[in-house]
Amino acid sequence: MNVARAAPSAALVAAMLALPFVGSEYAVAIGFELLMWIALTQSWTVLSGMTGYISLGHAVFYGLGAYFVVLTYGTVPLWLSLPLAGLLNLLFATAVSLPVLRVRGPYFVILTFGLSELVKYVVLAVEAALGEFGRMVFGVPGVIALYWIMLALAVAATVLVELVRRTRFGQGLLAIREEETAAEAMGIPVVRYKMLAYGLSAIIPGMVGGVMALRTTYFEPQAAFDPIVSFTILTMAIIGGSDDARGPVLGTAFLTLLSELLWARAPEIYLIILGVALIAFVLLLPQGICGWLFPPRRPAT
Amino acid sequence: MTALLSLHRVGRSFGGLRALNEVSLEVSEGEVVGIMGANGAGKTTLFSLIAGNLRPNSGDILLRGQSIVGLSPDRICRRGIARTFQIVRPFGGLTVLENVTIPARFGSARSDAKAARAIAEEALRMVGLLARRDEIASSLTLSGQKRLELARAVATGAHIVLLDEVMAGLTATEVAEMLAIIRGLRERHGLTVLIIEHVMRALMEISERVLVLHHGEAIAIGAPAAVAADPAVLACYFGDRA
């Protein structure tokens, strides 16, 4: 099983490594986009896939990371400011996790969404007070350099999910998803575990946001904290399936490539087609592409 | 000799409703204490207070002389007290084996993955579910799920188990099997058992002492035969004949 699973992953990483050398500028741009969504969706899985607490507010980490990197650009070197953006998000997530994780189900979904919007408007207000209406970043690294960073983040996020899944901690998260009260009664420190999962799921999105700010060379709160980021992460996880690290990769690839194709060929109706595709996935493949391709090996009763 | 578990005048209210009022109980090592009472008498509340799901408003709960009031349920589990739930709470999407491996890894046993598996298999064998270990937990019958609850509590490595109506809804044959299972587990692991049960005959049969709750008050405690003859208990159950 390990070889069968490791080989495609290694092939995929090799292909993404080769892309800047053999691919066109357009291909690299698509590859960059793919890697970004893989990094975001895998990170989200650590919390929402494993514990069942569905976050609809991961844009907050993306936006905060972007803000931090833009603010410190030029004073703090990138090799330091990116990890710091991750750390900042870990701290922020841990700080807000206690109130946020008190609720579950739809309340948690709404609360995470609300938190992201709240932070967006706070940043907007701060920027307005400072007289800033969008910040330009100058002298950013080239696309290829940023591509390598994004590749590293996507691999790191995927490895993180796989590691968490294999540990005792991961098993505890799964128990929380299945039955939180029973999990707690069996000695699982549910509060600590949920906080840790929330914190871990925030680190890489913060770094991704920082890289994206450099890619767009521009920071504007409405765009950096765009709820579309949160929605897209969730959509990709649903389409791919989040019970397995392969799911987010498949979902991301499917949605990114489909949008590219449709956007170029049917610009007027491409969002309609995407909407129909999402509904079809939820109805027909609730376990996602991954659950459909690789059904969990479980003997029938 | 100090009691393994002692409750000192434990009270709990919900708003204006007194669910439990100054209930005291001393449980010694290896004992089986049955808890009876009508619906709403406070039986499950008592378990929730011991297991940490609820906090008492008054009184103290001591495990080996140390207060456990205010500890979270997971801490209390790791101190060696495990409970089952009246309404079963399996990890529905996981296999029967996974359901029992998790408590073995996290409870007071805190075993590594390999040892946890061995503990889980042994617990499943004791409750007669070993052959079903690869099935999804939610596919078990009620009787199966009740036995799974029991196996999970034991797999935590607890020395005190709180069994909340593990026989409710079972057929007479299944009740007899469950009694045999509890006896077997007790013998093998030297468990101390607190058991809530509506199946009166079963409760009287397995308990060494019985605590009777009525509207949150402990109205009788003692050997099953003595309790069954207690005028206060009879008055509660059959009405006052005077």
Interface residues (C-beta under 8 A of the other chain):
Chain A: R168 Q171 G172 L174 A175 E178 E179 T181 A182 A183 E184 A185 M186 G187 I188 P189 V190 V191 R298 P299 T301
Chain B: A51 N53 S72 P73 D74 R75 C77 R78 A82 R83 F85 R89 P90 F91 G92 G93 L94 T95 T101 I102 P103 R105 F106 G107 S108 R110 A113 D134 E135 I136 S139 R152 T156
